[in-house]
Amino acid sequence: MPEITKTEVGRMLFQVHREKGVETAIKKIRHGIGDDWKLFTESDIKVLERMLGECWVYIDSVVWESIAFSQLKYTDVLHIIQIGDVSKGKDSTDTKAVTDVTAILTRKG
């Protein structure tokens, strides 16, 4: 069995934490939106997951934990998906897209 370096373990752990953060956020969003969740396609949800994952990396963990994902409206989620669709073709993380989605996530009220 090949030896795994500490760096590889760190990367895997980072990935697991990011996936868990996104999964928890998606559950809260789905619960908050209710029946309107069914209006999103599988592709929409993949884009949402990708954008949340990018934001998870960008946002401080204390701030991430304070985001009221269940309070997001259908239109907020639709806007996040639209931003993600526009940034999808980019080679690297689109900083403006992440900043725009972060603003939606951290908006109060």
C-alpha positions as CSV (number, residue, x, y, z in Angstrom):
1,M,0.0,0.0,0.0
2,P,1.5,3.4,-1.0
3,E,2.4,5.8,1.8
4,I,0.2,8.9,2.0
5,T,1.9,12.2,2.8
6,K,0.7,14.6,5.4
7,T,0.0,17.1,2.6
8,E,-2.3,14.5,0.9
9,V,-4.1,13.8,4.1
10,G,-4.6,17.5,4.6
11,R,-6.0,18.0,1.2
12,M,-8.4,15.0,1.7
13,L,-9.5,16.4,5.0
14,F,-10.1,19.8,3.5
15,Q,-12.2,18.3,0.8
16,V,-14.3,16.3,3.3
17,H,-14.9,19.4,5.4
18,R,-15.9,21.4,2.3
19,E,-18.3,18.7,1.1
20,K,-19.8,18.5,4.5
21,G,-20.3,22.2,4.7
22,V,-21.9,22.3,1.3
23,E,-24.1,19.3,2.1
24,T,-25.4,20.9,5.3
25,A,-26.0,24.2,3.5
26,I,-28.0,22.5,0.7
27,K,-30.2,20.7,3.3
28,K,-31.0,24.0,5.0
29,I,-31.7,25.7,1.7
30,R,-33.9,22.9,0.6
31,H,-35.8,22.9,3.9
32,G,-36.2,26.7,3.7
33,I,-37.4,26.8,0.2
34,G,-39.9,24.0,0.6
35,D,-41.8,22.8,-2.5
36,D,-40.1,25.4,-4.7
37,W,-36.9,23.3,-4.5
38,K,-38.5,20.9,-7.0
39,L,-38.3,23.7,-9.6
40,F,-34.5,23.4,-9.7
41,T,-33.1,20.9,-12.2
42,E,-30.3,18.5,-11.3
43,S,-27.9,20.7,-13.3
44,D,-29.1,23.8,-11.3
45,I,-28.3,22.0,-8.0
46,K,-24.8,21.0,-9.3
47,V,-24.1,24.6,-10.1
48,L,-25.4,25.6,-6.6
49,E,-23.2,23.0,-5.0
50,R,-20.2,24.2,-6.9
51,M,-20.8,27.8,-6.0
52,L,-21.3,27.0,-2.4
53,G,-18.1,25.0,-2.4
54,E,-16.2,27.9,-3.9
55,C,-17.7,30.3,-1.3
56,W,-16.9,27.8,1.6
57,V,-13.2,28.2,0.7
58,Y,-13.5,32.0,0.5
59,I,-15.6,32.7,3.6
60,D,-14.2,32.5,7.1
61,S,-15.6,29.5,9.0
62,V,-17.2,31.5,11.7
63,V,-19.0,33.6,9.1
64,W,-20.0,30.4,7.2
65,E,-21.5,28.9,10.3
66,S,-23.6,32.1,10.9
67,I,-25.2,32.2,7.5
68,A,-28.9,31.6,7.6
69,F,-29.1,29.3,4.6
70,S,-32.7,28.3,5.5
71,Q,-33.7,32.0,5.1
72,L,-32.6,32.2,1.5
73,K,-35.4,32.8,-0.9
74,Y,-36.1,31.0,-4.1
75,T,-35.0,34.1,-6.0
76,D,-31.7,34.2,-4.0
77,V,-30.9,30.6,-5.0
78,L,-31.9,31.3,-8.6
79,H,-29.5,34.3,-8.6
80,I,-26.7,32.2,-7.2
81,I,-27.3,29.6,-9.9
82,Q,-27.3,32.3,-12.6
83,I,-24.0,33.7,-11.4
84,G,-22.6,30.1,-11.4
85,D,-23.8,29.5,-14.9
86,V,-22.0,32.6,-16.1
87,S,-18.8,31.7,-14.4
88,K,-18.9,28.0,-15.4
89,G,-16.8,28.4,-18.5
90,K,-13.9,30.2,-16.8
91,D,-10.6,28.4,-16.4
92,S,-10.1,29.3,-12.8
93,T,-12.3,30.4,-9.9
94,D,-14.1,33.5,-10.9
95,T,-13.4,35.9,-7.9
96,K,-16.2,38.2,-8.9
97,A,-18.7,35.4,-9.0
98,V,-17.6,34.1,-5.5
99,T,-17.7,37.7,-4.2
100,D,-21.2,38.2,-5.6
101,V,-22.5,34.9,-4.2
102,T,-20.9,35.6,-0.8
103,A,-22.8,38.9,-0.7
104,I,-26.1,37.1,-1.3
105,L,-25.3,34.5,1.4
106,T,-24.2,37.0,4.0
107,R,-26.9,39.7,3.4
108,K,-28.8,40.3,6.5
109,G,-32.6,40.4,6.3
